[in-house]
Amino acid sequence: MRLYLDHLVDWKRLLEIRSGGAVDVNVEVGAYRTILETAAALAASFESEARKNWAAEAELTPDGGAQSPPHIRQAYDQLREAGLVSLTVGEQYGGYGLPALLNGIFLEMISRADPSLMMVLGLQTGAASDIEEYGSDEVKGAFLPRFTSGEVQGCMDLTEPQAGSDLGGIVTRATVLPDGRVQVDGQKIYISNGGAEVHLVLARDDDKFEQSRGTTQGLSLVLVPRHLEDGSRNGVRVTRLEKKMGIHGSATCEVVFESAIGHTLGAAGEGFRAMLDLMNVARLGVASQALGLCEAALHDAVAYAHERKQFGKAIAEQPMVMAMLANMTVDTEAVRALLYRTYRLLDLDRARKAALAGGNLPDAEASAIRADLERDTARVRLLTPLCKYFATETCDNITRDAMQVFGGIGFTMDADVAKLHADSLIMTVYEGTSEIQASFALREIGKGGLAVVFKEIRSELAAMADDPLRADLAKRVEGMAERVEESMGVMFSDISYALLRAKLLTEMVIDVIASCELLEQVVADRDRLDIAKSFIARHAIKADYLNRRIAENAEGLLERNARLVARVTSPA
Ligand SMILES: Cc1cc2nc3c(=O)[nH]c(=O)nc-3n(C[C@H](O)[C@H](O)[C@H](O)COP(=O)(O)OP(=O)(O)OC[C@H]3O[C@@H](n4cnc5c(N)ncnc54)[C@H](O)[C@@H]3O)c2cc1C
């Protein structure tokens, strides 16, 4: 984290674009450091209570809401008192305007201590950011100060029984009232932190309901509070809490809206776009959540492996155990490399948007910023699903490997490591499953996003040619990028085959970008060469292997798979 804070982000450039003038970088970065250090100390103090109370469930409240168990409420109150909620919201609303990278680091630290608490904070920031981006001045003024003070929390209400991955299935109805407000009626399920005061609801516009049904057109994003301006109850009720395998402290709610009154965010009928923004922020948030959990599992596993003796020595000294721990270390760092690289780009994008919104740039400067923005927006659009996919899939593997390191006790509740694995299992599902992330990535690749990303990667790799430490490794990564392009050539000749192989291609692309960023880190810290070396050694071979699988199994694989599945229902 310090590597990025101190070396790998050009804060001067970022802050000057954002503010449109000179900035005292030392003061700003000093303030960031203080925020993160305070957050780190608090997060560390939450860990033991979170683990002790891991099984404690959220509960329904008599006023039609739901609340987290006491240890989460207490931790939230401490963060609130320290001013550490809704950190990205602008200063005019009482926030810090914290860059996305640092907010991601904050969420990662909280998640390392307690992934359920992270849900509350992540959704609060995500909802507040969407209101900041799409709300009217009146709505922003009414709600954002209450977010930054921590008085209200938020949640996002998308999923319905028939509309999960496919949000075109949404049938919750939004009807515009004569006074311009909106009435919402419908049922949402699996809503995290669904007892929150502020619901951002994706609902289908009443006036185009039948024409738009089955599509993501005609949807509006509606801010629905649990209480109206006069303090009376709005038509929002939590009707059920799910019993789950993990993240018990996070309330997962069925929420019913009956003549609930709200305000549209952004233009009516264009809610899917506004929600996509929120979902993209939330996807990076889940990646940070997964990374925090990787870190927790890794530390538990390493500590146990040093302590536990078999055959007269610590199991950490057994080569196979040591290899597992080493791979867990490297994979955690690779996730961090991809994720922080993405956050850094997102911050630049946001700064450029702020500069353009200011409207007082000379024409030539404004068009240069616009061009940079367009290029980097395409990059972030591809990198976001890659981060979500990579962080959450890696987290599943690392928490599982951590259990293996613990042996039998790892399967019991005497150790905490099984809790970490149980918490990890949902992360490949919510905010869009891994399959959905891979299909988003495929779409962005098909639209030319990969060419934009690889152009940058190739120029970075080329610049490493004169560095004796990195030149050979950079060449191997260049080879991995070539394998990706060969695979694309095979896949994109047939769209069904491309969809079938989307996960493999996604992984190949991730490996190239993470490798490049790990090599970039070596400039700031030569000790990190081992991390880059290990990751690239493993993944250069994987690129060859996946490329061959894609090329050699193209013929008839879909049909063979269909026959194999058919055997289950008709074994004869
Ligand atoms: C604990 C928890 C918290 C949640 N929090 C929220 C929340 O705060 N807000 C909210 O709105 N929702 C929330 N959800 C819902 C979550 O986002 C959905 O469960 C998820 O998007 C998947 O939808 P589904 O369950 O309907 O699965 P389905 O869409 O039915 O998918 C089932 C399987 O089919 C695969 N699949 C589906 N379509 C495709 C495709 N086109 N290509 C390839 N594979 C496909 C999926 O990857 C998955 O493996 C939460 C869920 C849980 C369990």
The ligand as an ORCA input file, in Angstrom:
! r2SCAN-3c Opt
* xyz 0 1
  C     -25.199    -12.696     -0.099
  C     -25.740    -12.032     -1.327
  C     -25.743    -10.647     -1.409
  C     -26.274    -10.017     -2.535
  N     -26.361     -8.642     -2.565
  C     -27.079     -8.034     -3.560
  C     -27.366     -6.641     -3.511
  O     -26.926     -5.931     -2.606
  N     -28.138     -6.120     -4.490
  C     -28.637     -6.856     -5.510
  O     -29.343     -6.323     -6.337
  N     -28.369     -8.192     -5.597
  C     -27.608     -8.791     -4.644
  N     -27.350    -10.143     -4.698
  C     -27.813    -10.900     -5.842
  C     -26.660    -11.304     -6.761
  O     -26.125    -10.171     -7.405
  C     -27.178    -12.361     -7.725
  O     -27.394    -13.540     -6.963
  C     -26.204    -12.638     -8.867
  O     -26.123    -11.522     -9.730
  C     -26.564    -13.863     -9.682
  O     -27.916    -13.873    -10.008
  P     -28.783    -15.194     -9.718
  O     -28.584    -15.565     -8.292
  O     -30.171    -14.948    -10.152
  O     -28.102    -16.294    -10.594
  P     -28.444    -16.634    -12.132
  O     -28.454    -15.380    -12.921
  O     -29.642    -17.490    -12.187
  O     -27.148    -17.459    -12.528
  C     -26.978    -18.836    -12.181
  C     -25.708    -19.358    -12.883
  O     -25.828    -19.193    -14.300
  C     -24.732    -18.441    -14.807
  N     -25.195    -17.579    -15.898
  C     -26.323    -16.828    -15.972
  N     -26.360    -16.158    -17.126
  C     -25.235    -16.465    -17.818
  C     -24.680    -16.073    -19.062
  N     -25.296    -15.213    -19.871
  N     -23.486    -16.596    -19.426
  C     -22.823    -17.460    -18.634
  N     -23.307    -17.876    -17.448
  C     -24.474    -17.372    -17.021
  C     -24.251    -17.615    -13.630
  O     -22.896    -17.231    -13.793
  C     -24.446    -18.596    -12.487
  O     -23.359    -19.473    -12.431
  C     -26.779    -10.791     -3.597
  C     -26.733    -12.185     -3.517
  C     -26.258    -12.807     -2.389
  C     -26.294    -14.302     -2.312
*
